[in-house]
Amino acid sequence: MSSFKSFLDPMPRVIAHRGDSKNYPENTLPAFLSAVRMGIDVIETDVHLSKDGVLVIWHDPTLERNTDGKGTIESHTYEELLKYDAGYTFTKDGGKTFPFRGKGIRLCTLDEALKTCPEERFNVDLKSKNLAIVDEFIRVIRDNKAEGRVVCASFHYKNLKEMRKKAPDIMTSITTAEVVPLVLREKAHLLPSKFKRKIIFQIPRKAGINIVTPSFVKEMHKRGAVIMVWTINDEESMRELFSMGVDSVMTDDPALVIKVATDMNLRAKA
């Protein structure tokens, strides 16, 4: 049995940014499994479409930062991507050692992640501008009967617009083009009395201006919005944000955010 009824029930408090990316190569199955073992509420991850249309988990559009490969995800077939070492550049000591190099860690697919972590919630960012990513995402979610345990995010508004049209039962967060007007209207005290649909914010604490303030949290919560803040890696900021009432904190250090949320009685002790 899952420990949750749906993605927002109970409200997720602690979110692992690309899995346990502090201790394992980001966006890989070992990073996801470590986050699951810790008891994280949600794994945040990213997907691109490979050349042959496979939904591959990866953040960057290119391979260079994290593997021994070169070029873009979209210019490789998935079979070609499997040749590269996804643990190649991971280091915790400034490059003195590379503990996962040559250990067989490979890029994985969204389908693999959902099957490997069947009791976990996922927040999935659609990175590709190619609208074909939406159809493939919906197919993978449907095949895994994962509609209730995922939220779809994207910086590309067209992706979200297509998602909402084709799969209204799968939750989406709002993207920058939708966030900015709401932030400005909140600052000017011009928000509507209620929102037409469930609004899920996934935002930084600051972006030139302070976005997440006590007033912002209060006014958005009045209208039923959910506020998830990324990417917070220090304890003081985590405590400040939770004290303001934000719903979720996304971090590269899931063990720390679990400790903070537990200490503040925001989630049950494991």
VENSUL-V811378 format. One record per residue. N is the residue number from 1. RES is the residue in one small letter. OMEGA is omega in radians with two decimals (NA if undefined). Layout:
n: <N N>
res: <RES RES>
omega: <OMEGA OMEGA>
//
This chain:
n: <1 2 3 4 5 6 7 8 9 10 11 12 13 14 15 16 17 18 19 20 21 22 23 24 25 26 27 28 29 30 31 32 33 34 35 36 37 38 39 40 41 42 43 44 45 46 47 48 49 50 51 52 53 54 55 56 57 58 59 60 61 62 63 64 65 66 67 68 69 70 71 72 73 74 75 76 77 78 79 80 81 82 83 84 85 86 87 88 89 90 91 92 93 94 95 96 97 98 99 100 101 102 103 104 105 106 107 108 109 110 111 112 113 114 115 116 117 118 119 120 121 122 123 124 125 126 127 128 129 130 131 132 133 134 135 136 137 138 139 140 141 142 143 144 145 146 147 148 149 150 151 152 153 154 155 156 157 158 159 160 161 162 163 164 165 166 167 168 169 170 171 172 173 174 175 176 177 178 179 180 181 182 183 184 185 186 187 188 189 190 191 192 193 194 195 196 197 198 199 200 201 202 203 204 205 206 207 208 209 210 211 212 213 214 215 216 217 218 219 220 221 222 223 224 225 226 227 228 229 230 231 232 233 234 235 236 237 238 239 240 241 242 243 244 245 246 247 248 249 250 251 252 253 254 255 256 257 258 259 260 261 262 263 264 265 266 267 268 269 270>
res: <m s s f k s f l d p m p r v i a h r g d s k n y p e n t l p a f l s a v r m g i d v i e t d v h l s k d g v l v i w h d p t l e r n t d g k g t i e s h t y e e l l k y d a g y t f t k d g g k t f p f r g k g i r l c t l d e a l k t c p e e r f n v d l k s k n l a i v d e f i r v i r d n k a e g r v v c a s f h y k n l k e m r k k a p d i m t s i t t a e v v p l v l r e k a h l l p s k f k r k i i f q i p r k a g i n i v t p s f v k e m h k r g a v i m v w t i n d e e s m r e l f s m g v d s v m t d d p a l v i k v a t d m n l r a k a>
omega: <3.07 3.09 -3.12 3.11 3.10 -3.08 -3.07 -3.09 -0.07 -3.09 3.08 -3.13 -2.97 -3.04 -3.13 -3.11 -3.09 -3.12 3.08 -3.03 3.04 -3.00 -3.11 3.08 -3.03 3.05 3.06 -3.13 3.09 3.10 3.12 -3.10 3.08 3.11 3.09 -3.14 3.12 -3.08 3.11 -3.13 -3.07 2.95 3.02 3.14 -3.02 3.10 2.99 2.99 3.03 -3.12 -3.13 2.96 3.11 3.10 -3.07 3.11 3.11 3.12 -3.06 3.01 -3.09 -3.03 -2.91 -3.01 -2.99 -3.10 3.03 3.13 3.13 3.09 -3.08 3.02 -3.00 3.11 3.12 2.91 3.13 3.11 3.09 -3.14 -3.12 3.14 -3.03 -3.08 -3.09 3.06 -2.93 -3.02 -3.08 3.10 3.09 -3.08 3.07 3.07 3.08 3.13 3.13 -2.94 -3.10 -3.13 3.10 -3.11 3.07 3.11 -3.05 2.98 -3.14 3.12 3.06 3.11 3.11 -3.11 3.13 3.13 -3.13 -3.13 -2.96 -3.13 -3.08 3.01 -3.13 2.97 -2.94 -3.14 3.10 -3.01 -3.04 3.01 3.13 -3.07 3.07 3.14 -3.12 3.13 -3.13 3.08 3.13 -3.13 -3.11 3.12 3.13 -3.12 -3.13 -3.10 -3.03 -3.07 -3.07 -3.08 3.10 2.87 3.12 3.09 3.03 3.00 -3.14 -3.06 -3.13 3.10 -3.10 3.10 3.12 3.11 -3.08 3.12 -3.01 -3.09 -3.08 3.12 3.10 -3.06 3.04 2.95 3.08 -3.06 -3.00 -3.10 3.11 -3.11 -3.00 3.13 -3.14 3.10 -3.12 3.13 3.08 3.14 -3.11 -3.13 -3.11 3.13 3.00 -3.09 3.06 3.11 -3.10 3.13 3.14 -3.14 3.06 3.07 2.94 -2.86 2.96 3.10 -3.13 3.00 -3.01 3.04 3.02 3.10 -3.04 3.11 3.08 3.13 3.12 -3.12 -3.12 -3.07 3.13 3.10 3.08 -3.06 3.03 -3.12 3.08 -3.05 3.09 -3.04 3.13 -0.52 -2.95 -3.04 3.12 -3.02 -3.11 3.14 3.10 -3.13 3.12 -3.11 3.10 3.12 3.06 3.14 3.10 -3.06 -3.02 3.02 3.13 -3.01 2.98 -3.08 -3.03 3.13 -3.13 -3.10 3.05 3.12 -3.10 -3.11 3.11 3.11 -3.10 3.11 3.10 3.07 -3.11 3.04 -3.13 NA>
//
